[in-house]
Amino acid sequence: MPHTRRDHAVVLGASMAGLLAARVLSESFDRVTVVERDALPADAEHRRGVPQSRHVHVLLARGASILEDLFPGFVAEAEAAGAQTTDALGQVRLLLSGQRLLQTDIGLRSVLCGRPLLESLVRARVRALDGVSFLERHDVIGLTATPDGRRVTGARIHADGREQETTLEADLVLDATGRASRAPVWLHQLGHGRPTVDKVQVNLAYATRTYRLPQGAMGKDQLILNNATPANQRAAVLAEQEHGLARLTLAGMLGDRPPLEPKAFDAFAASLHFPDIFEAIRDAEPLDDPVGFQYPANVRHRYERMRSFPDGFLVLGDAVSAFNPVYGQGMTSAAMQAEAMRAVLAGHAGPAGHDAPLALPHDKPLTWRRYFQAIAKAVNPPWQISAGGDLAFPDVRGRRTPAIRMINAYLPKVHAAAAHDVDMAVAFIRVGSLVDRPESLLRPGMVFRALRRP
Ligand SMILES: Cc1cc2nc3c(=O)[nH]c(=O)nc-3n(C[C@H](O)[C@H](O)[C@H](O)COP(=O)(O)OP(=O)(O)OC[C@H]3O[C@@H](n4cnc5c(N)ncnc54)[C@H](O)[C@@H]3O)c2cc1C
């Protein structure tokens, strides 16, 4: 790369966003230290800091292709470790807006496996990078900065079981601590105020159970998705996993909690709009008891709109924007943000800014605003899909712009058309896989095909 390298970057959080950020920063920094509160398991195991790992985690086609780009051979390695790769439409049964979408192979591949396996494979790749090290069982408690608060100089950390905090000095600190990120508080303490926050309140509850399915229970498919609609606010996804297992996540919106008691869990599965998922699990062998999770809202921090921001500090992943998990976008969004950061670091992306240069290793002046504008561009499509889509439910709280109302009236027509017109199904899933932008469904030809059906 045509730029001088910097010494030390510190990444806060070693989940998917932190790992991908470390991979990208290792191209520009001599040393990258990833600080994580948990002890990181050597293998594919659940850990406290990622409680969502017990629920279905689909890596969408766009995320899989970015991971393949960052870690060549990754998808084959995941397959060798037991993950399933599936054609995003040919082997995915989409039951959306009360419609059964047509299926055909489209050559886009999603990855299906437990979240611990996926994360452990990425972690192993990052561990193998020159200059990257992990500081486990260390809690990040704050930032250090110059007295005027204009430059972050490191992170304050606290080792598990020790009394005293220590400081980790850095040229750049990147916060990837997820939904509970304290970056807004830290920025406020440094005198920069807090970012504005967009919120769409869904009060979603999840319950998940693992099964061994009877042979052929899902037909030729590897994933079945039954979405929620204003008429039936219950959703579910049943996905094949590693070692011949399958995982079922049930979701209820607006306070409708899928029960954890096994019989009631089955009854919830039977109450979905389509019988497909219940029929697939009816004679299956359950391997665990259902576990729950609650997700109050889609949340997006508008860092790109702040008036001032310290040098030497960035935020990435769920800490910027966390989405309703039903759409399966979070890890792919983290990958898209990492890709955007990589382009910014290489001087290829983002509009020119006039703010103080972010102290990053480039000839071309880079600013925090340039970075966050590139991140916002990466976050826009998943945000439009999840937060916008959730606003189709009358009781979901959030700001409904005329464009959102229009799209939410239009999408069921796209689904209806996609039940008869395979090109519409392909166009839809390319957007759902975050490969094409949502606007592509609004091209005149698409609108004509969607609206010509009664
Ligand atoms: C129920 C559920 C289902 C989901 N399903 C999907 C799916 O199907 N597909 C998909 O792509 N995404 C899915 N997601 C989203 C996905 O889990 C996240 O988007 C993804 O993990 C990226 O998040 P992250 O790395 O930014 O944060 P997180 O995964 O939340 O990780 C934050 C990390 O920071 C660490 N940490 C936090 N605070 C500190 C601190 N003070 N000091 C040190 N370390 C700290 C934590 O221990 C953790 O390791 C789902 C989410 C939920 C909740």
The ligand as a Gaussian input file, in Angstrom:
#p B3LYP/6-31G(d) Opt

LIG

0 1
 C      -30.782000     -13.161000      18.464000
 C      -29.836000     -12.665000      17.387000
 C      -29.756000     -13.358000      16.185000
 C      -28.904000     -12.884000      15.179000
 N      -28.874000     -13.529000      13.977000
 C      -28.039000     -13.075000      13.005000
 C      -27.982000     -13.715000      11.734000
 O      -28.710000     -14.655000      11.427000
 N      -27.097000     -13.232000      10.818000
 C      -26.295000     -12.169000      11.088000
 O      -25.512000     -11.779000      10.226000
 N      -26.357000     -11.534000      12.273000
 C      -27.195000     -11.945000      13.226000
 N      -27.237000     -11.299000      14.426000
 C      -26.379000     -10.118000      14.641000
 C      -24.937000     -10.523000      14.993000
 O      -24.913000     -11.343000      16.132000
 C      -24.075000      -9.262000      15.232000
 O      -24.387000      -8.303000      14.280000
 C      -22.612000      -9.607000      15.117000
 O      -22.214000     -10.385000      16.222000
 C      -21.670000      -8.386000      15.061000
 O      -21.740000      -7.759000      16.257000
 P      -20.509000      -7.021000      16.943000
 O      -19.249000      -7.773000      16.745000
 O      -20.563000      -5.609000      16.522000
 O      -20.938000      -7.066000      18.481000
 P      -21.172000      -8.307000      19.440000
 O      -21.331000      -9.563000      18.686000
 O      -22.251000      -7.916000      20.379000
 O      -19.797000      -8.418000      20.242000
 C      -19.320000      -7.453000      21.131000
 C      -18.025000      -7.987000      21.735000
 O      -17.457000      -6.999000      22.578000
 C      -17.129000      -7.571000      23.835000
 N      -17.253000      -6.501000      24.836000
 C      -18.356000      -5.787000      25.128000
 N      -18.079000      -4.857000      26.062000
 C      -16.764000      -4.978000      26.336000
 C      -15.880000      -4.280000      27.213000
 N      -16.298000      -3.263000      27.990000
 N      -14.583000      -4.658000      27.265000
 C      -14.139000      -5.700000      26.477000
 N      -14.924000      -6.372000      25.644000
 C      -16.218000      -6.018000      25.564000
 C      -18.144000      -8.702000      24.025000
 O      -17.702000      -9.662000      24.963000
 C      -18.230000      -9.233000      22.596000
 O      -17.200000     -10.150000      22.340000
 C      -28.110000     -11.724000      15.415000
 C      -28.210000     -11.037000      16.626000
 C      -29.093000     -11.492000      17.590000
 C      -29.212000     -10.694000      18.860000

